Amino acid sequence: WSDRPNAWVDVTETIDVKIAALREHVSQLRRPDELEDRVREWVREAGERIGAQAAEAFRVVDTG
């Protein structure tokens, strides 16, 4: 996660898998019932940036 992303990846086809995987971390979830709605909102907002239904935003740092 970055507050200054410069790269976005379309995750429309895999968002359900991501949410299912996150749900497996039961001991780390305070409000598991709110997880899916929050994640879907985040990826929807990021997706708007690249014209996708869902995306993840990253900060790519070139160290070369």
mmCIF file as gemmi writes it, N, C-alpha and C atoms, coordinates in Angstrom:
data_model
loop_
_atom_site.group_PDB
_atom_site.id
_atom_site.type_symbol
_atom_site.label_atom_id
_atom_site.label_alt_id
_atom_site.label_comp_id
_atom_site.label_asym_id
_atom_site.label_entity_id
_atom_site.label_seq_id
_atom_site.pdbx_PDB_ins_code
_atom_site.Cartn_x
_atom_site.Cartn_y
_atom_site.Cartn_z
_atom_site.occupancy
_atom_site.B_iso_or_equiv
_atom_site.pdbx_formal_charge
_atom_site.auth_seq_id
_atom_site.auth_asym_id
_atom_site.pdbx_PDB_model_num
ATOM 1 N N . TRP Axp A 1 ? 0.84 -1.169 0 1 0 ? 1 A 1
ATOM 2 C CA . TRP Axp A 1 ? 0 0 0 1 0 ? 1 A 1
ATOM 3 C C . TRP Axp A 1 ? 0.887 1.234 0 1 0 ? 1 A 1
ATOM 4 N N . SER Axp A 2 ? 0.456 2.246 -0.741 1 0 ? 2 A 1
ATOM 5 C CA . SER Axp A 2 ? 1.209 3.499 -0.803 1 0 ? 2 A 1
ATOM 6 C C . SER Axp A 2 ? 0.248 4.666 -0.878 1 0 ? 2 A 1
ATOM 7 N N . ASP Axp A 3 ? 0.645 5.752 -0.272 1 0 ? 3 A 1
ATOM 8 C CA . ASP Axp A 3 ? -0.17 6.966 -0.395 1 0 ? 3 A 1
ATOM 9 C C . ASP Axp A 3 ? 0.2 7.725 -1.673 1 0 ? 3 A 1
ATOM 10 N N . ARG Axp A 4 ? 1.229 7.244 -2.387 1 0 ? 4 A 1
ATOM 11 C CA . ARG Axp A 4 ? 1.634 7.85 -3.656 1 0 ? 4 A 1
ATOM 12 C C . ARG Axp A 4 ? 1.889 6.77 -4.706 1 0 ? 4 A 1
ATOM 13 N N . PRO Axp A 5 ? 0.854 6.026 -5.07 1 0 ? 5 A 1
ATOM 14 C CA . PRO Axp A 5 ? 1.067 4.959 -6.053 1 0 ? 5 A 1
ATOM 15 C C . PRO Axp A 5 ? 1.419 5.52 -7.422 1 0 ? 5 A 1
ATOM 16 N N . ASN Axp A 6 ? 2.183 4.736 -8.168 1 0 ? 6 A 1
ATOM 17 C CA . ASN Axp A 6 ? 2.511 5.114 -9.548 1 0 ? 6 A 1
ATOM 18 C C . ASN Axp A 6 ? 2.341 3.936 -10.497 1 0 ? 6 A 1
ATOM 19 N N . ALA Axp A 7 ? 1.732 2.854 -10.002 1 0 ? 7 A 1
ATOM 20 C CA . ALA Axp A 7 ? 1.463 1.683 -10.835 1 0 ? 7 A 1
ATOM 21 C C . ALA Axp A 7 ? 0.185 1.009 -10.334 1 0 ? 7 A 1
ATOM 22 N N . TRP Axp A 8 ? -0.624 0.557 -11.273 1 0 ? 8 A 1
ATOM 23 C CA . TRP Axp A 8 ? -1.884 -0.102 -10.944 1 0 ? 8 A 1
ATOM 24 C C . TRP Axp A 8 ? -1.975 -1.412 -11.702 1 0 ? 8 A 1
ATOM 25 N N . VAL Axp A 9 ? -2.514 -2.436 -11.031 1 0 ? 9 A 1
ATOM 26 C CA . VAL Axp A 9 ? -2.652 -3.753 -11.637 1 0 ? 9 A 1
ATOM 27 C C . VAL Axp A 9 ? -4.13 -4.15 -11.583 1 0 ? 9 A 1
ATOM 28 N N . ASP Axp A 10 ? -4.678 -4.528 -12.725 1 0 ? 10 A 1
ATOM 29 C CA . ASP Axp A 10 ? -6.065 -4.972 -12.807 1 0 ? 10 A 1
ATOM 30 C C . ASP Axp A 10 ? -6.202 -6.305 -12.086 1 0 ? 10 A 1
ATOM 31 N N . VAL Axp A 11 ? -7.036 -6.352 -11.054 1 0 ? 11 A 1
ATOM 32 C CA . VAL Axp A 11 ? -7.256 -7.584 -10.289 1 0 ? 11 A 1
ATOM 33 C C . VAL Axp A 11 ? -8.712 -8.044 -10.383 1 0 ? 11 A 1
ATOM 34 N N . THR Axp A 12 ? -9.399 -7.572 -11.406 1 0 ? 12 A 1
ATOM 35 C CA . THR Axp A 12 ? -10.814 -7.897 -11.567 1 0 ? 12 A 1
ATOM 36 C C . THR Axp A 12 ? -11.067 -9.397 -11.531 1 0 ? 12 A 1
ATOM 37 N N . GLU Axp A 13 ? -10.222 -10.158 -12.204 1 0 ? 13 A 1
ATOM 38 C CA . GLU Axp A 13 ? -10.431 -11.61 -12.306 1 0 ? 13 A 1
ATOM 39 C C . GLU Axp A 13 ? -10.033 -12.372 -11.046 1 0 ? 13 A 1
ATOM 40 N N . THR Axp A 14 ? -9.294 -11.738 -10.14 1 0 ? 14 A 1
ATOM 41 C CA . THR Axp A 14 ? -8.784 -12.475 -8.98 1 0 ? 14 A 1
ATOM 42 C C . THR Axp A 14 ? -9.235 -11.925 -7.635 1 0 ? 14 A 1
ATOM 43 N N . ILE Axp A 15 ? -10.084 -10.914 -7.629 1 0 ? 15 A 1
ATOM 44 C CA . ILE Axp A 15 ? -10.464 -10.294 -6.355 1 0 ? 15 A 1
ATOM 45 C C . ILE Axp A 15 ? -11.179 -11.273 -5.43 1 0 ? 15 A 1
ATOM 46 N N . ASP Axp A 16 ? -11.989 -12.174 -5.968 1 0 ? 16 A 1
ATOM 47 C CA . ASP Axp A 16 ? -12.67 -13.146 -5.113 1 0 ? 16 A 1
ATOM 48 C C . ASP Axp A 16 ? -11.68 -14.072 -4.415 1 0 ? 16 A 1
ATOM 49 N N . VAL Axp A 17 ? -10.62 -14.448 -5.121 1 0 ? 17 A 1
ATOM 50 C CA . VAL Axp A 17 ? -9.582 -15.298 -4.529 1 0 ? 17 A 1
ATOM 51 C C . VAL Axp A 17 ? -8.863 -14.534 -3.42 1 0 ? 17 A 1
ATOM 52 N N . LYS Axp A 18 ? -8.578 -13.274 -3.653 1 0 ? 18 A 1
ATOM 53 C CA . LYS Axp A 18 ? -7.907 -12.446 -2.641 1 0 ? 18 A 1
ATOM 54 C C . LYS Axp A 18 ? -8.747 -12.355 -1.374 1 0 ? 18 A 1
ATOM 55 N N . ILE Axp A 19 ? -10.035 -12.094 -1.527 1 0 ? 19 A 1
ATOM 56 C CA . ILE Axp A 19 ? -10.908 -11.962 -0.366 1 0 ? 19 A 1
ATOM 57 C C . ILE Axp A 19 ? -10.999 -13.286 0.384 1 0 ? 19 A 1
ATOM 58 N N . ALA Axp A 20 ? -11.105 -14.381 -0.334 1 0 ? 20 A 1
ATOM 59 C CA . ALA Axp A 20 ? -11.143 -15.699 0.313 1 0 ? 20 A 1
ATOM 60 C C . ALA Axp A 20 ? -9.848 -15.959 1.088 1 0 ? 20 A 1
ATOM 61 N N . ALA Axp A 21 ? -8.72 -15.598 0.513 1 0 ? 21 A 1
ATOM 62 C CA . ALA Axp A 21 ? -7.43 -15.79 1.191 1 0 ? 21 A 1
ATOM 63 C C . ALA Axp A 21 ? -7.344 -14.918 2.442 1 0 ? 21 A 1
ATOM 64 N N . LEU Axp A 22 ? -7.794 -13.681 2.35 1 0 ? 22 A 1
ATOM 65 C CA . LEU Axp A 22 ? -7.767 -12.796 3.516 1 0 ? 22 A 1
ATOM 66 C C . LEU Axp A 22 ? -8.648 -13.33 4.643 1 0 ? 22 A 1
ATOM 67 N N . ARG Axp A 23 ? -9.768 -13.915 4.287 1 0 ? 23 A 1
ATOM 68 C CA . ARG Axp A 23 ? -10.682 -14.474 5.296 1 0 ? 23 A 1
ATOM 69 C C . ARG Axp A 23 ? -10.043 -15.629 6.07 1 0 ? 23 A 1
ATOM 70 N N . GLU Axp A 24 ? -9.03 -16.268 5.514 1 0 ? 24 A 1
ATOM 71 C CA . GLU Axp A 24 ? -8.354 -17.364 6.194 1 0 ? 24 A 1
ATOM 72 C C . GLU Axp A 24 ? -7.488 -16.878 7.354 1 0 ? 24 A 1
ATOM 73 N N . HIS Axp A 25 ? -7.205 -15.6 7.414 1 0 ? 25 A 1
ATOM 74 C CA . HIS Axp A 25 ? -6.383 -15.026 8.489 1 0 ? 25 A 1
ATOM 75 C C . HIS Axp A 25 ? -7.28 -14.579 9.639 1 0 ? 25 A 1
ATOM 76 N N . VAL Axp A 26 ? -8.033 -15.507 10.164 1 0 ? 26 A 1
ATOM 77 C CA . VAL Axp A 26 ? -9.056 -15.23 11.17 1 0 ? 26 A 1
ATOM 78 C C . VAL Axp A 26 ? -8.494 -14.503 12.396 1 0 ? 26 A 1
ATOM 79 N N . SER Axp A 27 ? -7.33 -14.902 12.849 1 0 ? 27 A 1
ATOM 80 C CA . SER Axp A 27 ? -6.764 -14.292 14.056 1 0 ? 27 A 1
ATOM 81 C C . SER Axp A 27 ? -6.338 -12.844 13.833 1 0 ? 27 A 1
ATOM 82 N N . GLN Axp A 28 ? -6.254 -12.412 12.591 1 0 ? 28 A 1
ATOM 83 C CA . GLN Axp A 28 ? -5.818 -11.051 12.289 1 0 ? 28 A 1
ATOM 84 C C . GLN Axp A 28 ? -6.968 -10.119 11.926 1 0 ? 28 A 1
ATOM 85 N N . LEU Axp A 29 ? -8.177 -10.632 11.919 1 0 ? 29 A 1
ATOM 86 C CA . LEU Axp A 29 ? -9.331 -9.836 11.511 1 0 ? 29 A 1
ATOM 87 C C . LEU Axp A 29 ? -10.183 -9.456 12.718 1 0 ? 29 A 1
ATOM 88 N N . ARG Axp A 30 ? -10.308 -8.171 12.954 1 0 ? 30 A 1
ATOM 89 C CA . ARG Axp A 30 ? -11.155 -7.709 14.056 1 0 ? 30 A 1
ATOM 90 C C . ARG Axp A 30 ? -12.63 -7.731 13.675 1 0 ? 30 A 1
ATOM 91 N N . ARG Axp A 31 ? -12.902 -7.377 12.423 1 0 ? 31 A 1
ATOM 92 C CA . ARG Axp A 31 ? -14.281 -7.339 11.941 1 0 ? 31 A 1
ATOM 93 C C . ARG Axp A 31 ? -14.385 -8.068 10.604 1 0 ? 31 A 1
ATOM 94 N N . PRO Axp A 32 ? -14.333 -9.379 10.629 1 0 ? 32 A 1
ATOM 95 C CA . PRO Axp A 32 ? -14.331 -10.136 9.375 1 0 ? 32 A 1
ATOM 96 C C . PRO Axp A 32 ? -15.569 -9.885 8.522 1 0 ? 32 A 1
ATOM 97 N N . ASP Axp A 33 ? -16.678 -9.549 9.146 1 0 ? 33 A 1
ATOM 98 C CA . ASP Axp A 33 ? -17.903 -9.302 8.397 1 0 ? 33 A 1
ATOM 99 C C . ASP Axp A 33 ? -17.826 -8.026 7.558 1 0 ? 33 A 1
ATOM 100 N N . GLU Axp A 34 ? -16.916 -7.124 7.89 1 0 ? 34 A 1
ATOM 101 C CA . GLU Axp A 34 ? -16.747 -5.876 7.137 1 0 ? 34 A 1
ATOM 102 C C . GLU Axp A 34 ? -15.64 -5.973 6.083 1 0 ? 34 A 1
ATOM 103 N N . LEU Axp A 35 ? -14.892 -7.042 6.114 1 0 ? 35 A 1
ATOM 104 C CA . LEU Axp A 35 ? -13.728 -7.192 5.248 1 0 ? 35 A 1
ATOM 105 C C . LEU Axp A 35 ? -14.069 -7.061 3.766 1 0 ? 35 A 1
ATOM 106 N N . GLU Axp A 36 ? -15.01 -7.839 3.302 1 0 ? 36 A 1
ATOM 107 C CA . GLU Axp A 36 ? -15.294 -7.872 1.87 1 0 ? 36 A 1
ATOM 108 C C . GLU Axp A 36 ? -15.733 -6.519 1.34 1 0 ? 36 A 1
ATOM 109 N N . ASP Axp A 37 ? -16.618 -5.841 2.038 1 0 ? 37 A 1
ATOM 110 C CA . ASP Axp A 37 ? -17.081 -4.531 1.569 1 0 ? 37 A 1
ATOM 111 C C . ASP Axp A 37 ? -15.942 -3.524 1.475 1 0 ? 37 A 1
ATOM 112 N N . ARG Axp A 38 ? -15.064 -3.519 2.494 1 0 ? 38 A 1
ATOM 113 C CA . ARG Axp A 38 ? -13.946 -2.576 2.479 1 0 ? 38 A 1
ATOM 114 C C . ARG Axp A 38 ? -12.978 -2.863 1.342 1 0 ? 38 A 1
ATOM 115 N N . VAL Axp A 39 ? -12.625 -4.123 1.173 1 0 ? 39 A 1
ATOM 116 C CA . VAL Axp A 39 ? -11.679 -4.486 0.119 1 0 ? 39 A 1
ATOM 117 C C . VAL Axp A 39 ? -12.263 -4.162 -1.253 1 0 ? 39 A 1
ATOM 118 N N . ARG Axp A 40 ? -13.513 -4.506 -1.456 1 0 ? 40 A 1
ATOM 119 C CA . ARG Axp A 40 ? -14.138 -4.222 -2.756 1 0 ? 40 A 1
ATOM 120 C C . ARG Axp A 40 ? -14.202 -2.721 -3.043 1 0 ? 40 A 1
ATOM 121 N N . GLU Axp A 41 ? -14.417 -1.919 -2.031 1 0 ? 41 A 1
ATOM 122 C CA . GLU Axp A 41 ? -14.425 -0.464 -2.224 1 0 ? 41 A 1
ATOM 123 C C . GLU Axp A 41 ? -13.035 0.031 -2.601 1 0 ? 41 A 1
ATOM 124 N N . TRP Axp A 42 ? -12.007 -0.459 -1.904 1 0 ? 42 A 1
ATOM 125 C CA . TRP Axp A 42 ? -10.633 -0.042 -2.2 1 0 ? 42 A 1
ATOM 126 C C . TRP Axp A 42 ? -10.241 -0.391 -3.63 1 0 ? 42 A 1
ATOM 127 N N . VAL Axp A 43 ? -10.513 -1.621 -4.045 1 0 ? 43 A 1
ATOM 128 C CA . VAL Axp A 43 ? -10.103 -2.025 -5.385 1 0 ? 43 A 1
ATOM 129 C C . VAL Axp A 43 ? -10.949 -1.358 -6.468 1 0 ? 43 A 1
ATOM 130 N N . ARG Axp A 44 ? -12.198 -1.046 -6.142 1 0 ? 44 A 1
ATOM 131 C CA . ARG Axp A 44 ? -13.041 -0.324 -7.099 1 0 ? 44 A 1
ATOM 132 C C . ARG Axp A 44 ? -12.482 1.071 -7.337 1 0 ? 44 A 1
ATOM 133 N N . GLU Axp A 45 ? -12.111 1.758 -6.241 1 0 ? 45 A 1
ATOM 134 C CA . GLU Axp A 45 ? -11.543 3.101 -6.367 1 0 ? 45 A 1
ATOM 135 C C . GLU Axp A 45 ? -10.242 3.08 -7.161 1 0 ? 45 A 1
ATOM 136 N N . ALA Axp A 46 ? -9.384 2.119 -6.884 1 0 ? 46 A 1
ATOM 137 C CA . ALA Axp A 46 ? -8.121 2.008 -7.618 1 0 ? 46 A 1
ATOM 138 C C . ALA Axp A 46 ? -8.388 1.654 -9.073 1 0 ? 46 A 1
ATOM 139 N N . GLY Axp A 47 ? -9.381 0.833 -9.316 1 0 ? 47 A 1
ATOM 140 C CA . GLY Axp A 47 ? -9.713 0.428 -10.673 1 0 ? 47 A 1
ATOM 141 C C . GLY Axp A 47 ? -10.166 1.59 -11.541 1 0 ? 47 A 1
ATOM 142 N N . GLU Axp A 48 ? -10.823 2.554 -10.938 1 0 ? 48 A 1
ATOM 143 C CA . GLU Axp A 48 ? -11.268 3.728 -11.693 1 0 ? 48 A 1
ATOM 144 C C . GLU Axp A 48 ? -10.092 4.414 -12.386 1 0 ? 48 A 1
ATOM 145 N N . ARG Axp A 49 ? -8.959 4.387 -11.754 1 0 ? 49 A 1
ATOM 146 C CA . ARG Axp A 49 ? -7.765 5.05 -12.279 1 0 ? 49 A 1
ATOM 147 C C . ARG Axp A 49 ? -7.325 4.477 -13.625 1 0 ? 49 A 1
ATOM 148 N N . ILE Axp A 50 ? -7.547 3.17 -13.819 1 0 ? 50 A 1
ATOM 149 C CA . ILE Axp A 50 ? -7.091 2.524 -15.061 1 0 ? 50 A 1
ATOM 150 C C . ILE Axp A 50 ? -8.242 1.978 -15.9 1 0 ? 50 A 1
ATOM 151 N N . GLY Axp A 51 ? -9.459 2.323 -15.527 1 0 ? 51 A 1
ATOM 152 C CA . GLY Axp A 51 ? -10.606 1.862 -16.306 1 0 ? 51 A 1
ATOM 153 C C . GLY Axp A 51 ? -10.937 0.394 -16.104 1 0 ? 51 A 1
ATOM 154 N N . ALA Axp A 52 ? -10.634 -0.137 -14.926 1 0 ? 52 A 1
ATOM 155 C CA . ALA Axp A 52 ? -10.921 -1.531 -14.606 1 0 ? 52 A 1
ATOM 156 C C . ALA Axp A 52 ? -11.959 -1.583 -13.492 1 0 ? 52 A 1
ATOM 157 N N . GLN Axp A 53 ? -12.607 -2.717 -13.351 1 0 ? 53 A 1
ATOM 158 C CA . GLN Axp A 53 ? -13.569 -2.881 -12.262 1 0 ? 53 A 1
ATOM 159 C C . GLN Axp A 53 ? -12.865 -2.941 -10.916 1 0 ? 53 A 1
ATOM 160 N N . ALA Axp A 54 ? -11.661 -3.484 -10.899 1 0 ? 54 A 1
ATOM 161 C CA . ALA Axp A 54 ? -10.905 -3.633 -9.657 1 0 ? 54 A 1
ATOM 162 C C . ALA Axp A 54 ? -9.415 -3.572 -9.97 1 0 ? 54 A 1
ATOM 163 N N . ALA Axp A 55 ? -8.676 -2.881 -9.121 1 0 ? 55 A 1
ATOM 164 C CA . ALA Axp A 55 ? -7.226 -2.792 -9.301 1 0 ? 55 A 1
ATOM 165 C C . ALA Axp A 55 ? -6.556 -2.64 -7.944 1 0 ? 55 A 1
ATOM 166 N N . GLU Axp A 56 ? -5.264 -2.936 -7.925 1 0 ? 56 A 1
ATOM 167 C CA . GLU Axp A 56 ? -4.449 -2.677 -6.746 1 0 ? 56 A 1
ATOM 168 C C . GLU Axp A 56 ? -3.409 -1.652 -7.147 1 0 ? 56 A 1
ATOM 169 N N . ALA Axp A 57 ? -3.142 -0.74 -6.232 1 0 ? 57 A 1
ATOM 170 C CA . ALA Axp A 57 ? -2.197 0.339 -6.502 1 0 ? 57 A 1
ATOM 171 C C . ALA Axp A 57 ? -0.894 0.075 -5.741 1 0 ? 57 A 1
ATOM 172 N N . PHE Axp A 58 ? 0.216 0.361 -6.416 1 0 ? 58 A 1
ATOM 173 C CA . PHE Axp A 58 ? 1.543 0.134 -5.838 1 0 ? 58 A 1
ATOM 174 C C . PHE Axp A 58 ? 2.435 1.333 -6.128 1 0 ? 58 A 1
ATOM 175 N N . ARG Axp A 59 ? 3.469 1.444 -5.364 1 0 ? 59 A 1
ATOM 176 C CA . ARG Axp A 59 ? 4.53 2.429 -5.629 1 0 ? 59 A 1
ATOM 177 C C . ARG Axp A 59 ? 5.735 1.651 -6.122 1 0 ? 59 A 1
ATOM 178 N N . VAL Axp A 60 ? 6.103 1.841 -7.366 1 0 ? 60 A 1
ATOM 179 C CA . VAL Axp A 60 ? 7.274 1.182 -7.938 1 0 ? 60 A 1
ATOM 180 C C . VAL Axp A 60 ? 8.468 2.107 -7.742 1 0 ? 60 A 1
ATOM 181 N N . VAL Axp A 61 ? 9.521 1.556 -7.171 1 0 ? 61 A 1
ATOM 182 C CA . VAL Axp A 61 ? 10.734 2.317 -6.923 1 0 ? 61 A 1
ATOM 183 C C . VAL Axp A 61 ? 11.845 1.706 -7.756 1 0 ? 61 A 1
ATOM 184 N N . ASP Axp A 62 ? 12.412 2.487 -8.647 1 0 ? 62 A 1
ATOM 185 C CA . ASP Axp A 62 ? 13.512 2.018 -9.487 1 0 ? 62 A 1
ATOM 186 C C . ASP Axp A 62 ? 14.819 2.196 -8.739 1 0 ? 62 A 1
ATOM 187 N N . THR Axp A 63 ? 15.448 1.099 -8.397 1 0 ? 63 A 1
ATOM 188 C CA . THR Axp A 63 ? 16.712 1.156 -7.668 1 0 ? 63 A 1
ATOM 189 C C . THR Axp A 63 ? 17.905 0.891 -8.573 1 0 ? 63 A 1
ATOM 190 N N . GLY Axp A 64 ? 17.623 0.806 -9.889 1 0 ? 64 A 1
ATOM 191 C CA . GLY Axp A 64 ? 18.676 0.478 -10.837 1 0 ? 64 A 1
ATOM 192 C C . GLY Axp A 64 ? 19.435 1.649 -11.22 1 0 ? 64 A 1
